[in-house]
């Protein structure tokens, strides 16, 4: 089962690589609120998400909590954010029950020296992550609060009813109060449109 998951979600074509990764992979289960990665510490594991929702975040010097991203798709990588062996700059916590495959960082790096395919997989994933964060940056810097909330509704409708709204507000760079107002405005707009439709 582990090898099938690795082959499918990492899109690996080398059978021996799949087998070696399967030999070091361990199924881990996390409860809501558990930490997968801790900022300031060097990660010993990298995770491949099987099921559940994970939030990556950081806390600034004033104690403000900023959500960087949400991970919930099977096969997504949950790892540290730092160069080489440096400590991670971000933390990662489970926002629901989470199942993930754990891979020891040291063994993965060793396999990368042996299998160029694994390096290419990592580069593809890093590129995809950079593209996603570029989209986030443009959204946060160019859209008004209401537009950011609508963007989130279109991009991540699944998350709206499955995670605390304070994390959505943090991700969208607004206060929970602002998010609440924008949600109320959207509901009023939807009610107005529905009534106009019924009148026709």
C-alpha positions in Angstrom: 0.0 0.0 0.0 2.8 2.5 0.9 4.6 1.8 -2.3 1.5 2.2 -4.4 0.9 5.6 -2.7 4.5 6.7 -3.3 4.4 5.6 -6.9 1.1 7.3 -7.6 1.5 10.7 -5.9 5.2 11.2 -6.4 4.9 9.9 -10.0 7.9 7.7 -9.7 8.9 5.5 -12.6 11.9 3.7 -11.1 10.7 0.6 -9.3 13.8 0.3 -7.1 13.3 3.9 -5.9 9.7 3.2 -5.0 10.9 0.1 -3.0 13.7 2.0 -1.2 11.3 4.8 -0.3 8.7 2.3 0.9 11.4 0.7 3.1 11.9 3.9 5.0 8.3 5.3 5.0 6.3 5.1 8.1 2.5 5.8 8.4 1.9 8.5 11.0 -1.4 9.7 12.5 -1.9 13.1 14.0 -4.7 14.5 16.1 -6.2 18.0 15.6 -3.8 20.5 17.0 -0.7 18.3 16.8 2.5 19.7 15.4 4.2 18.2 12.4 6.9 20.8 12.0 8.2 23.3 14.6 9.7 26.7 13.6 13.2 27.1 14.9 14.0 23.4 14.8 15.6 21.4 12.1 13.1 18.9 10.7 14.0 15.3 10.9 11.1 14.1 8.8 9.3 15.2 5.7 5.6 14.2 5.3 3.4 13.2 2.4 -0.2 13.9 3.2 -2.6 11.1 2.9 -5.7 12.6 4.5 -6.6 15.7 6.6 -5.8 19.4 6.7 -2.5 21.0 7.7 -1.7 24.7 8.2 1.8 26.2 7.8 2.3 29.4 9.8 4.7 31.6 11.6 4.5 33.9 14.7 6.2 37.3 14.6 8.1 39.0 17.4 4.8 40.6 18.6 3.1 37.3 18.9 1.0 37.7 15.8 0.0 34.5 14.0 0.3 34.5 10.2 -1.0 31.6 8.1 1.2 30.9 5.1 -0.8 28.2 3.4 -3.1 25.2 3.8 -2.4 21.7 2.7 -5.1 19.1 2.2 -4.6 17.3 -1.1 -3.4 13.7 -1.0 0.3 13.6 -1.8 1.2 17.1 -0.9 4.5 17.6 0.9 4.6 18.9 4.4 8.2 19.8 5.2 10.3 22.5 6.8 11.0 25.8 5.2 14.7 26.6 5.4 17.9 26.1 3.4 19.7 22.8 3.6 20.0 21.6 7.2 18.8 24.9 8.6 16.0 25.2 11.1 12.5 25.6 9.6 11.1 29.1 9.5 7.5 27.9 9.5 5.6 25.6 11.8 3.0 23.1 10.5 0.0 21.9 12.6 -2.9 19.5 12.0 -6.3 21.3 11.7 -8.1 17.9 11.6 -7.2 14.3 12.1 -4.3 13.8 9.7 -2.7 10.7 8.2 0.7 11.1 6.5 3.7 9.1 5.4 6.8 10.1 7.2 10.2 9.9 5.4 13.4 10.6 7.3 15.1 13.7 5.8 18.6 12.2 6.1 17.7 9.0 4.2 15.8 10.9 1.5 18.9 13.1 0.9 21.0 10.0 0.6 18.6 8.5 -2.0 18.6 11.8 -3.9 22.4 11.3 -4.5 21.6 7.8 -5.8 18.5 8.6 -7.9 18.4 11.7 -10.1 14.7 11.1 -10.6 14.1 12.0 -6.9 15.9 15.3 -7.4 13.7 16.1 -10.4 10.6 15.2 -8.3 11.7 17.6 -5.6 12.4 20.4 -8.1 9.0 20.0 -9.6 7.4 20.2 -6.2 9.4 23.3 -5.3 8.5 25.0 -8.5 4.8 24.2 -8.0 5.0 25.6 -4.4 6.7 28.8 -5.6 4.0 29.3 -8.3 1.3 28.8 -5.7 2.9 31.3 -3.3 3.4 33.8 -6.1 -0.4 33.6 -6.6 -0.9 34.1 -2.9 1.4 37.2 -2.9 -0.4 38.8 -5.9 -3.8 38.1 -4.3 -2.8 39.6 -0.9 -1.2 42.7 -2.4 -3.5 43.6 -5.2 -7.0 42.7 -4.0 -9.3 44.5 -1.5 -10.6 42.5 1.6 -13.8 41.5 -0.1 -12.1 40.4 -3.2 -9.6 38.3 -1.2 -12.5 36.6 0.5 -14.2 35.9 -2.8 -10.9 34.5 -4.2 -10.7 32.2 -1.2 -14.3 31.0 -1.6 -13.6 30.1 -5.3 -10.2 28.6 -4.6 -10.8 26.7 -1.4 -14.6 26.2 -0.9 -13.9 22.9 1.0 -12.0 24.8 3.7 -14.7 27.3 4.5 -16.6 24.9 6.8 -13.7 22.8 7.9 -11.2 25.1 9.6 -11.5 27.9 12.1 -12.2 31.2 10.4 -9.5 33.0 12.3 -7.0 31.0 10.2 -8.7 32.0 7.0 -8.5 35.7 8.2 -4.9 35.3 9.0 -4.1 33.8 5.6 -6.0 36.6 3.8 -4.2 39.3 5.9 -7.3 40.6 7.6 -8.7 40.6 11.1 -11.4 38.0 12.1 -13.8 41.0 12.4 -13.1 42.1 8.9 -13.7 38.6 7.6 -17.0 38.4 9.5 -18.1 41.6 7.9 -17.2 40.4 4.4 -19.0 37.1 5.0 -22.1 39.1 6.1 -21.9 41.3 3.0 -21.7 38.3 0.7 -24.7 36.6 2.4 -26.7 39.8 2.0 -25.8 40.0 -1.7 -26.8 36.4 -2.2 -30.1 37.0 -0.5 -30.8 40.1 -2.6 -30.0 38.2 -5.8 -32.2 35.3 -4.8 -35.1 37.6 -4.0 -34.7 39.5 -7.3 -34.7 36.1 -9.1 -37.9 35.0 -7.3 -39.6 38.3 -8.3 -39.0 37.7 -11.9 
